[in-house]
Amino acid sequence: MLTLCLSLLLLVTNNSNHSQTTNKKEEIMKFELIQLPYAANALEPVISKATIEFHHGKHLQAYVNNLNNLIPGTKFENAPLEQIVAESDGAIFNNAGQILNHNLYFTQFSPKGGGKPSGKLAEAIDKTWGSFENFQKEFNTAGAGLFGSGWVWLAKDKDGKLSITKEANGSNPVAKGLTPILGFDVWEHAYYLDYQNRRPDHLTALWKIIDWDAVGKRY
């Protein structure tokens, strides 16, 4: 009987320790790889399955892993992603920015996308650039002209005023107090398998898969 009691006590203790270890691990591993709302081949031929698998499955996963390893013991350990991007610098900022960038990027596409925005976003674009076509042209020019790696964003301020921003490396309009609406990735890993050095062709093609319902909700 004594042996049985000791065995049960040991089992409960081990389970308790395992639970504490698991909970601690869950606290540290806060951020997870975003799930795609479409199949890896669904955006072809604009973005190939191979690019999606590398871009989402390798590059974005690495940023997630890096951030989860960097934030324990810092003031950002329990902070939301937007706060980390707005307040951090160095490696934490780089990896958090890239997670936020890619989360917005991958969820703005649809195999049934394309066309033009509607509603309040369309009205704001027309007010700012005169027409959607003028906005597209300026957006593509900004993306093609960004030197090196980075992003081009459509963003809004607190009053809803729109602007196009060019962000180097892993930065995001959040760092400037703006809200990101639509973003095109001009890092080479985003397009090189499909377009090689033809960045302008990549930017032009992306409009065919934009989910304007998803983008409009961000505005």
Beta strands, then each sheet from edge to edge (+ up, - down):
strand 1: 150-156
strand 2: 162-168
strand 3: 179-185
sheet 1: 2+ 1- 3+
end
